[in-house]
């Protein structure tokens, strides 16, 4: 299966046009959160992606809530937040939000490490794990040099060992990747990242 994956669109019409064009080469599109900005413009962001014609699996970022994303979801779009979805022989698990809590204030959709761990514990097996936040230690360093990734996400990847785990959230980490056991981890950014995973 050919998978197009991105994060942190943040209402960029330019990036959205690139993603829509590249989606014609994909069997599945993954959106790892932050489609809009600060809880505003989500319907506009969905309109930017409306010409994608293949199935999409998305998680909420910290810029939109789970409920808001479910309400705005396009036809053919599956929203995951602590759930798994089986598609074309692959199991995809998704968890959104900022993990751990961000300093951004009341608009940001965040979760504590403990709350995230409870949802992550429900995942026993996955071929692909989709997060908004990065795991601790990979693609998670801010411009100030702080490692702000999630220990709960890292522990879940270590336990489940999916073939691929993707994330976003920390903009300075866009394009960075690493390995946790056999799992390749990629901080995506709003780019047309292509992956191949066979069922």
C-alpha positions in Angstrom: 0.0 0.0 0.0 1.3 3.5 -0.9 0.7 5.9 1.9 0.9 9.7 1.7 1.3 11.2 5.2 1.5 14.8 6.4 1.0 16.9 9.6 0.5 20.5 10.6 -1.2 21.9 7.5 -2.2 25.0 9.4 -4.5 26.2 6.6 -1.7 26.4 4.0 -3.4 26.5 0.6 0.0 26.0 -1.1 0.8 22.9 0.9 -2.8 21.6 0.5 -2.6 21.9 -3.3 0.6 19.8 -3.3 -1.0 17.2 -1.0 -4.1 16.9 -3.2 -2.0 16.5 -6.3 0.3 13.9 -4.8 -2.7 12.0 -3.3 -3.5 10.7 -6.8 -0.4 8.5 -6.4 -1.5 7.1 -3.0 -3.8 4.4 -1.8 -4.3 6.0 1.6 -3.7 9.5 3.0 -2.7 10.1 6.7 -3.2 13.5 8.4 -1.4 13.8 11.7 -3.3 16.8 13.1 -3.2 20.6 13.2 -5.3 21.2 10.1 -6.3 24.7 11.3 -4.9 27.4 13.7 -5.9 27.8 17.3 -9.3 26.1 16.9 -10.2 28.4 14.0 -10.7 27.6 10.3 -11.2 23.9 10.4 -14.0 23.8 7.8 -11.8 25.9 5.6 -8.9 23.4 6.1 -11.2 20.5 5.2 -12.3 22.4 2.0 -8.6 22.7 1.0 -8.4 18.8 1.1 -11.8 18.0 -0.4 -10.4 16.9 -3.8 -8.5 14.0 -2.2 -10.2 10.9 -3.7 -8.6 8.1 -1.7 -9.5 7.1 1.9 -8.0 9.3 4.7 -7.2 8.5 8.3 -6.6 11.5 10.5 -6.0 12.4 14.2 -6.8 15.7 15.9 -3.9 18.0 16.6 -3.7 20.4 19.5 -5.3 23.1 17.1 -8.6 21.2 16.8 -10.5 19.0 19.2 -11.6 15.4 18.5 -15.3 16.5 18.4 -14.5 19.4 16.1 -12.6 17.2 13.7 -15.3 14.5 13.7 -18.0 17.2 12.9 -15.9 18.7 10.1 -14.6 15.4 8.6 -14.9 14.9 4.9 -16.6 11.9 3.3 -14.2 9.0 3.3 -12.2 10.4 6.3 -11.8 8.3 9.4 -11.0 10.1 12.6 -9.0 8.2 15.2 -8.2 9.3 18.8 -7.4 6.3 20.9 -8.8 3.8 18.4 -7.7 1.5 15.7 -8.9 1.2 12.1 -8.4 -1.7 9.7 -8.0 -0.8 6.1 -6.8 -2.8 3.1 -5.2 -5.4 5.4 -3.4 -2.9 7.6 -4.2 -1.9 11.2 -3.8 1.8 11.9 -3.9 3.1 15.5 -4.2 6.9 16.0 -3.9 9.3 19.0 -4.0 13.0 18.6 -3.6 16.1 20.8 -0.5 17.7 22.4 1.2 15.2 24.7 2.4 16.2 27.3 0.5 19.4 28.1 1.7 22.4 26.1 2.3 26.0 27.3 0.0 27.4 24.6 -3.0 28.1 26.8 -6.7 27.2 27.0 -7.3 26.9 23.3 -4.8 24.0 22.9 -6.1 20.5 22.9 -3.7 18.6 25.2 -3.5 15.4 27.2 -1.3 14.4 30.2 1.1 11.5 29.8 -1.1 9.4 32.2 -4.3 10.1 30.2 -2.5 9.2 26.9 -1.0 6.0 28.4 -4.5 4.8 29.3 -5.6 5.2 25.7 -2.4 3.8 24.3 -2.7 0.7 26.5 -5.7 -0.3 24.4 -3.5 -0.8 21.3 -2.2 -4.4 21.2 -1.1 -4.5 17.6 -0.7 -2.1 14.7 1.1 -1.9 11.4 1.0 1.9 11.5 0.7 4.3 14.5 -0.3 7.9 13.9 0.2 10.6 16.5 0.1 14.3 16.6 2.9 14.5 19.1 6.3 12.9 18.7 7.7 10.3 20.9 10.4 11.5 23.4 13.7 11.8 21.7 12.8 11.8 18.0 11.8 15.0 16.1 10.9 16.6 19.4 13.5 19.3 20.0 12.3 22.9 20.1 14.3 25.9 18.9 15.4 26.3 22.5 16.8 22.8 22.5 14.2 21.2 24.8 13.1 17.7 24.1 9.3 17.9 24.5 8.1 14.5 23.1 5.9 12.1 24.9 7.2 9.3 27.1 3.8 7.5 26.8 4.0 7.5 23.0 7.6 6.3 23.1 6.6 3.5 25.5 3.7 2.4 23.3 5.9 2.3 20.2 8.5 0.2 22.1 5.7 -2.2 23.2 3.7 -2.5 19.9 6.6 -2.2 17.4 4.6 -1.1 14.4 6.4 -0.9 11.1 5.9 2.8 10.9 5.0 5.6 13.4 4.3 9.1 12.2 3.8 12.4 14.0 4.1 16.2 13.8 3.5 19.0 16.3 7.1 20.1 16.9 7.7 22.2 13.8 11.5 22.3 14.3 11.5 18.5 14.0 9.8 18.4 10.6 11.6 15.9 8.4 13.5 14.3 11.2 13.3 10.5 11.7 14.7 7.8 13.8 14.1 4.2 15.0 12.6 2.7 18.1 13.3 -1.0 17.8 12.2 -2.1 14.4 9.9 1.0 14.0 10.7 3.9 11.8 9.5 7.1 13.3 9.0 10.3 11.2 8.0 13.8 12.1 6.1 14.6 8.9 5.4 18.3 8.5 3.0 19.6 5.8 4.8 17.8 3.0 4.0 14.9 0.7 5.8 12.1 2.6 5.3 8.8 0.8 5.7 5.4 2.4 5.1 1.8 1.2 3.7 -0.7 3.6 2.5 -4.1 2.4 -0.3 -5.9 4.2 
